Amino acid sequence: MSLRQENSKILIVDDEPGIRALLVSAIREFLPHCQIEVASDGIEASQKWAALNPDLVILDIKMPRMSGLEVCRLLREQPDHLHTRILAISGDFSWDLPIKAFHRGASEFLQKPFELKDLTGSIKRLL
């Protein structure tokens, strides 16, 4: 694990409390010193990313109030966050959803449910 990965700042955005808790726990296992913040929807995420300036945003696509696609678009519109990595995740099995996520600025896409090794692999690549 590189020093950059160990000291990373990660924002997890998902409307499901169980998924947020699972992601936090999984990340803490292999990156115990990284800073993790969570948000339950896109509006809360937009408030938190300015203060955190995350290296990585793990972003659920299907959420109430503001979709993950909209969060991607808003994040990419801000010059300070052009290089922030975005790992889009979704339980929606629409064939074109990964394409839409990439077009809005996602760096990688994982389909829920995913294996823990796939999550950690994506995080390692993105950081």
C-alpha positions in Angstrom: 0.0 0.0 0.0 1.4 3.4 -1.0 1.6 6.3 1.4 -0.8 8.2 -0.9 -3.4 5.4 -0.5 -3.0 5.3 3.2 -3.6 9.0 3.6 -6.4 9.3 1.2 -9.7 11.1 1.7 -12.8 9.1 0.6 -16.4 10.3 0.4 -19.0 7.5 0.4 -22.4 8.5 -1.0 -25.2 5.9 -0.8 -28.8 6.2 0.4 -28.7 2.7 2.0 -27.2 2.8 5.6 -26.2 -0.8 5.4 -24.2 -0.3 2.2 -22.5 2.8 3.7 -21.5 0.8 6.8 -20.3 -2.1 4.7 -18.2 0.2 2.5 -16.7 2.0 5.5 -15.8 -1.3 7.2 -14.3 -2.7 4.0 -12.1 0.3 3.4 -11.0 0.5 7.0 -9.7 -3.1 6.7 -7.1 -2.3 4.0 -6.7 1.5 4.4 -6.9 2.1 8.2 -5.5 5.6 8.1 -7.5 7.1 5.4 -10.2 9.7 6.2 -13.7 8.6 5.4 -16.8 10.7 5.3 -20.3 9.5 4.4 -23.3 11.1 2.8 -26.8 9.7 2.4 -27.7 11.5 -0.8 -26.4 13.8 -3.5 -27.3 17.0 -1.8 -25.4 16.0 1.4 -22.5 14.9 -0.8 -22.3 18.2 -2.5 -22.1 19.9 0.9 -19.4 17.6 2.1 -17.0 17.4 -0.9 -16.1 21.0 -0.7 -14.9 20.7 2.9 -13.3 17.3 2.5 -11.7 17.7 -1.0 -11.8 13.9 -1.4 -9.3 11.9 -3.5 -12.1 9.4 -4.2 -15.9 9.5 -4.2 -17.7 6.2 -4.0 -21.1 7.1 -5.5 -24.3 5.2 -5.7 -26.1 6.2 -9.0 -29.7 5.6 -7.9 -30.6 7.9 -5.0 -33.5 10.1 -4.0 -33.4 13.9 -4.2 -30.3 14.0 -6.5 -29.1 11.1 -8.6 -25.5 10.0 -8.7 -25.3 11.0 -12.3 -26.2 14.5 -11.4 -23.6 14.5 -8.6 -21.0 13.3 -11.1 -21.9 16.2 -13.4 -21.8 18.8 -10.6 -18.5 17.5 -9.3 -16.9 17.6 -12.8 -18.1 21.2 -13.3 -15.9 22.4 -10.4 -12.3 23.0 -11.4 -11.0 22.0 -8.0 -12.5 18.5 -8.5 -11.6 17.7 -12.1 -9.1 15.1 -10.9 -11.2 13.6 -8.1 -11.7 9.9 -8.9 -15.3 8.7 -8.9 -16.2 5.0 -8.4 -19.8 4.7 -9.4 -21.8 1.8 -8.0 -25.4 0.7 -8.7 -27.8 -2.1 -8.2 -29.7 -1.0 -11.4 -29.0 -3.5 -14.2 -29.7 -1.2 -17.1 -27.2 -2.0 -19.8 -26.5 1.7 -20.5 -26.0 2.9 -16.9 -22.2 2.4 -16.9 -22.0 4.3 -20.2 -24.1 7.2 -18.7 -21.9 7.2 -15.6 -18.7 7.4 -17.6 -20.1 10.2 -19.8 -20.9 12.1 -16.6 -17.4 11.7 -15.3 -17.1 8.4 -13.4 -13.7 6.8 -13.4 -14.9 3.2 -12.8 -18.2 1.4 -12.4 -19.1 -1.5 -10.1 -22.4 -3.4 -10.3 -24.1 -4.2 -7.0 -23.8 -6.7 -5.5 -20.0 -6.8 -5.9 -17.3 -8.9 -4.5 -15.1 -7.3 -1.8 -12.0 -8.0 -3.9 -13.5 -6.1 -6.8 -14.2 -3.1 -4.5 -10.7 -3.1 -3.1 -9.2 -3.6 -6.5 -11.0 -0.6 -7.9 -10.1 1.6 -4.9 -6.4 0.6 -5.3 -6.4 1.5 -9.0 -8.2 4.8 -8.5 -5.9 6.0 -5.6 
